[in-house]
Amino acid sequence: MLYDEQYGGCRNNEGEHVLPTDKAAWAYVILHDGHAMTATGGKVGATNNQMEMTAVLESLKALEDMGLSQKKLLLSLDSDYVRKALSDSSNGTAGSKDGKNGAGESQMGK
């Protein structure tokens, strides 16, 4: 099984809109067969949500490039925004942080 963890964030003024000069970044780490594959990137003026989604999309592209897109994958998400976007339920409970689906069943090892 592949393990994929991503992060995204921006540096902006607390409680205010993102400024065109604010720095933002994304990163991911993919663990497979005892190896870690990583990548990072950034953009000026991007939002936290944009960077969180970019991290996931870039990691999925990397898996495709490596020919691993059909392998079982455990995504570790710290972003409710991304989790809800990828969820198959209206309240975003599928694939929650504790590794359980919306029915409370463990998804580990499946």
N, C-alpha and C positions, 0 to 999 in steps of 0.2 A: 504494500500500500504506500502511496505517496503522502507526504505531509507538506502542506503549503500554508505558510503564515505570511501575512502582509501588514504593512503599516502605511499610513498616509497622514499628513498633517500640514498645517500652515502656521506661519508666525504673523499674527495680526494684532491689532489693538483690541483688547478685551471689550466685548459688547458692541463693537462697531463693525462696519462692513470691511471686507478685505480691500486693501489699498492696492493700486497697480504696482507698488514697489515692495509689497510683502512677499517674503520667500515662502515657498511651499515645496514639499518633497514627498517621495514615495519610496518604498523598499519592499522586497520580498525575500524569503528564504524557502527553498524547496529541498526537502530531505528525501533521498531515494537511494536505496542500496548502500547506506553508510556514507553517502556523499552529500554535501550541502552545495546547492547552487543558489547564488544570490545576484541581485541586480538592484540598482538605485537610479533615481532620476529626480528631476525637479523642474519647477516652473515659477516664474515670478508672477504674482497677481492671481494665483489659483486659490480655490477654496479648499478647506479640509475635506469636504465630501468628494471633490474632484480628485484629490490625491489618493483618498482611500479607494475609490473605484478604479483609478488608474493602476494602483498596485495590484489589484485582483486581475484586471484585464491583462496586464503585462505578464503576470505569472502564468495565466492560462495560455497566453501566446507562446511563452517559453516551453511549457509542457507540450504544446502542439509541435513546435519546432524540434523538440527532442524525441518526437514519436511516442510520447507518453500520454496522449490525450484520452486514450481508451482505458487507462489503468484506474483502479479505485483510488479515490482522492479524499483526504480529510483536510478540509479547509479550516483553519483557525482564524476566526474573525473577531476583532475587537470593536468593530463598527456596526452599530445597529442599522445605520443607513444602508450599508452593503448587504448585511444579513437579510434585511427586509426586501431588498431588491432581488436577491437570489432565492428567496423563500417561495415555496409553493402554497403558502397560506396567507390569508389577508392580514393576519396579525404578526407575521414574521417569526412564528415559533419554530418552524422546521429548521433543524440544524442549529439549535441554540448553543450558547457558549459551554454548556455542561455536557455536550455530546449526545443530547437526547432529542428526539423528534417532538412534534407537537403533542403526541399522545404520551409523552414521558418515557418512551422506550429508548434504550441505549442504541446508538448508531455506531459505536466503536466495534471494529472488526467485521463490519458488514460490507 
